[in-house]
Amino acid sequence: MIKKIIISVLLIFFSVEILSYLYYDFYHNESNGFLIKRQNKVEREDCQQFLFDYGLNFIYNDKYKCDKIEGYHKENIIYYDNNNNDDNIILTLGGSTTNGRYFQRKENGDEYIMWPFFLNKRCEKNSNCKIINGGHPAYSSRDERKKLIRSILTLEKLPKVVISLSGINDVRNIQHSLDIKYPYQPMNSTLLLFEQRSFEQKDIYFPATLRLLKSIINFFVNYNFYNPEDRILASKVYKDYDLSLPKNLRHDSVDLWFLNTKMSQSIAKEFEIKYLVFLQPTLGLDIYSNTEISKDDRDKLKNIPSENYLKDLNFSYDKLKKICASLDYCFDISEIFLGNKERLYFDYRHTNQLGSKIIAEEIFKTLKMLQYIK
């Protein structure tokens, strides 16, 4: 009798382990090490599948072909259709406002398309340039710098110009505090130090079951009680890492934007690549508070999560604008929409088609002014 009970318990347990492994393997999202609820097919399709990346937080899984691109994607670079030759390639960098693989159709038929798409159209029709897009959701200036280095090391043909549209992801309190403390690595890499086994750690038994339990907890428990940053700070080895890893204790997020931008410009210059950074427009800036904007865009301001966001945004942009004005390769287009009463935003951070077209046109004019294109 006891023997049968033991065998039954073992069979049940190992069945759970196998099923947990299969479940975890199918649903596991490598971008953060835990299960994330999948987006519905209308939003996701095959354009928004991610993999964990040690150096760049996460990357797209190129196994899934995004058929909404007018061109093709390869190794997390979008190559737009363009009949011009490859003599004047321009690489665009930035966060989700630049990301060319994110499309979201709204009920009114307006589609969220990024400015590099429109800049490529302008290049093909009116100039000799060709755009390849390396923008990616949530990328900060640190990630752009790393993406630039990767691109120089791996692209078959180097670009003549690199354009960064940035600023919004380097606003105060947008990034994790550990992203600021350890500014040379993304939060996911820091998390991995504490979540994964080290060389000297003993084997973990029944890992699939444990991972499944973590996923379930992460899915159902309030994020505030299951914050990965809090888990790191509470871990036993955090003090050892904190003592050993080099830390940033004097630079805020905007200072880091300046340092990363300066390094990117220096790296590009060394390879005879022109580097330009544009300070992107966004809803919530004080400069727009006394001007008339569209009712739709004003309504989007109501979706801003807190007043602290607006304070952090304007504090950071005041500083960003001053730094940008001191750099001969930085162009402040954060006020580009002043006086425009049309609907320009998809949400309170991202431009819609019209906003993206205006940004693309301004960047095109700047390229012409600098004689980087014909």
N, C-alpha and C positions, 0 to 999 in steps of 0.2 A: 504493500500500500504506500509506504513512505517513498519507495523507489519510483513508483508511478507518479507521485506528486512532484518529486524532484525533476523527473524527466519532462513532465508537462510544463513545469515552471521554466525550465531551460529552453524548451521548444518555443514557448510563448515569447520569452525574452529575446531569443535569437531571431525570431520572426519579426519582432518589433525593430530590432537592430537593422535587419535587411531592408524592411519596408522604409525605415527612417532614412537609410542611406539612399534608396531610390528616390524618395520624396525630396530629400535635401538636394540630391544631385540634379533633379529636374527643376526645382524652384529656386535653388540658391542663386542669389545675385552677388557676383564677385566684387561689385563696386564697393561694398562696405562690410563684407564678411557675414552678413546676416540676411535672412529672408526678408524681402520687401514685397508687399502686395503688388502683383502685376497690374499695370495699367490696362484699361480696356482696349480692345483692338482698334477702335476708331482713333484713339489718341496715339497708341503705340505703333501699330503696324510693325514694320521691321526696321524702322529708322531709329529706334530708341532702345537698343539692347547694349548693355555695358559689360565691361570686364574690369576687374581690379587692376590697378597699375601702381607699382611701387613708387615710381617717381612723379607721376602726374595724376594722382588721386584715382581717376578711372578713365577708361577710353571706350570708344565704341567697339562692339564686336562686328568686325567686317564680314563675318560669315553671313550675317543677315543683310541682304541687299536692299538698299533704300531706293525704291523706284520713283520717288518724287523729285530726285535730283536731275537737273538737265545736264548730264555729264555722268561721271562715275566717281566712286570713292575708293581709295586705296590707302591702307595703313594710316587711317585717320586724317587724311587730307582729301578734300573734294577738288576734283579737276573738272571745272565747268566746260561745257561745249564752247569752243571758240576757234574760229578759222584763222586767227593770227598765228604767226610762227612763235617759237619759244625764245626769241631774242630779248623779250622784255616781260618776264614773268614777275608777277607781284604776289607775294604771300601775305594773306590777311590773318591776323591773330586777334583774339578777344574772347569774351565769355559768351553767354547765351544770346546776346544781341548780335553777335557775329556768327554763331553756330549755324551752319548751313544744312544740318540734318534734322532740324526741328520744324515741323509744320503742324499747325493747329487750325483747322477750319472752324470759323465761327458761324453762327446761325445766319448772319447776313451775307455770307459768301466771301467775306474778306479773309484772306489767308496771311498768316504770319510768316513773311519771307524776309531774309536778312539782306543787309546792304551790300555784301560782297557779290551777291547774285546780280543786283542792279548795276554795280560798278563793272562787272564783267561784260554785261550787255553794252554799257557805254563804251568800254574799251574796244570791243569788237566792232561796233558801229562807227566810232568816231576817232579811234586812235590805234596804236600799235601794241597795246598791252594785253595781257592775259592773266586772269585771276585764278589762283589756287587758294583754297580756304582751309585754314587750320584752326578756326575758331571752335570753341568747345564750351558746353555749359559749365558755369561756376568757376571757370579759370580766372585766377588772379594774375597779377603781374609776375609773381613767382612762377606760375605754371606757364605763362607765355614765354618767359626766359628759357625755361627748360624745353618747351616745344620748339623754340628757335634753334637751340643747340642740337636737338634731335634732328631737326630738318636739315641743318647744315651737314650733319654726319651721314644722313641717309638719302636725301633727295638726289635723283639722277642728274638734275640740272638745278643749280642754285638760282634763287630769285635775284632780280636786280634791285627790287625794293621790298621792304617789309613794312606793313602798316598795322599798327595796333590801335584798336578802339577800346579804351579802358577807363578805369576810374571807379565804376560803380561797385565792383567786387573787392575794392581796396578801401571801402568806406569803413569807418570805425564800427566795431562790433558785428560786422558781417561775417568775418571769419571766426573760427574757433580760437579761443585764447591760446591754445597750444600751437596753432598755426603761427601765431605771432611770437610765441616764446621760442619755438624751434622753426625759424622761418625758411630753412633750407629743405624741409620735407613736408609733404601734405599730411593732414590729420590721419588719413587712412594708414599711412606708413607708421606714424607714431602709435596708432591703435594696434597695429600688427605686432609691434614689439611686445605688447602686453597680452595680446589675445592668443598668439601662436606659441608653440612649444620651442624652446631653445635647444641647443645641442646637448646640454647637460640635463635637460628635463627628462623625467621618466616617461615611459609610454603612457598614453591615455587610452584606457580601456573603453570600449563601446563608444567611439567618437561620434558615430552617426546619431545615436540616441541623444547624446549630450548636445550636439549641434541642433537637433530638432527641437529639444526643449528650449534652447536659447532663442531659436527662431520664433517659437510659440510665445515665449515671454516678450520678445521684442515686438511681436504683432499685437498682442492684447494689452500689455502694460503701458501706461502713460509714459511718453518719452521722457518726461521730467524725472521719472523714477528709474529710467533705464538709459540714462545718458552715457554714451561711450566715454566722454571726457571725464565724467564723474567716476566711472569705473577705473580709469587710468589713475586718477588722483588717489583713489582708495586702495590701489593694488600694493602688494607688499614690496615689489621691486621698483616702484616709482622713485623712491628716494635715491636708489642706486643710479638709475638712469639720469635723474635730475642733477645728481652730483657730477656725473661723468659727461653728459652731452653738453656741447657749447650752447649757451642760451643768449637770447636777445633780451636785454633789460632796459634799453634806452630808446629804441625806435618804435613808433606807433605804426599803424597800418599804412598811413600816407608816406611816412619816411621810407618804409619798405618798398612802396610803389616807386618812389624816386630812385632808390638804390637798384631795384630790379630793372627799371627802365634805363637807367644809366649803364648798367652792365650789358643789357640787350643791345643798346646803341653801340657800345664799344666792341662787342663781339661781331655785330654786323659789319662795322667799319673795317675790322681786321680782314674780313672776307670780301671787301669792296662791295658791300651791300648797303644801299641807302635805307635808313631806318627812320620812320615817322610814327609818332604817337598822337592820337586825337582823343581829347577829353570828351567823353560821350554825354549827350543830353539825357535827362531823366525827369520824370515828374517829381514834384516836391521841393524843388530848389526855390529859395526865397526870391530870386530874381524874377520868377514868374508870378509871384503872389499879387502884384499890383497890375498885372496885364490880363487881358481877356483871353481865355482859352475855350475850347469847345466844351459843351455841356457833358459830353461823353467822357472826355478826359478829366474834367473836374469831378465827375462821379467816381472815376477810378481812384482818385485821391482818398476817397472814403474807405477803400480797401487796404490802405496802408496799416500794417499791424499795430503800430503804436506811435505816440508822439515822440518817443525816444528815437525812433527810426529817423524822423525828420530832423531832429537835433543832431544826430550823428551824421546824417547825410550832408547837412549844410556846414557843419563844423569841418568835415573832411573836404568838401568841395571848395570851401574858402581857402584851405591850405593847398589843395591840388591846383587850383587856378593860379595861385601865386608862384608855385614851383613851375608849372607849365609855362608861364610867361617868361621865366628865366632861361628856358631851354630853346635853342634854335631849331630843334627837331620836334617840338611839341606844339600842337595847335588846339586851342580851346574852342570847341564847337558846342559847348554845353548851353549856349544861349542862342543857338541857331534857329529855334522855333519861336523866338519872341515876335509878337505881332501876328502870328499865324493862328487863325481861329478854327482851322479844320481839325478833325479828329486825327491824331498823330500817334496814339499809343494803343498797343494791344492790351497792356495792363499797366500798372503804375511804374514798371521798370523797363518794359520792352516796347520798342516802336512797332507800329503796324506797317503795312506796305508803303503808305505814303511817307511816313516818317523815315523809313529805310531808304526810300528813293531820294529824299532830301539830303540825308547823310551821304549817300553815294555821290550825289551831284557835287556837294561841297568838297568831298575828298578828291573827286576828279578834277575840279577847278584848281585845287591846291597842287596836285601832281603836274598839271599843265603850267601853273605859275612857276614852279620850281624847275620846269623843263625836264622832269623825269620821264615824261611821255611826250609823244608828238601831238 
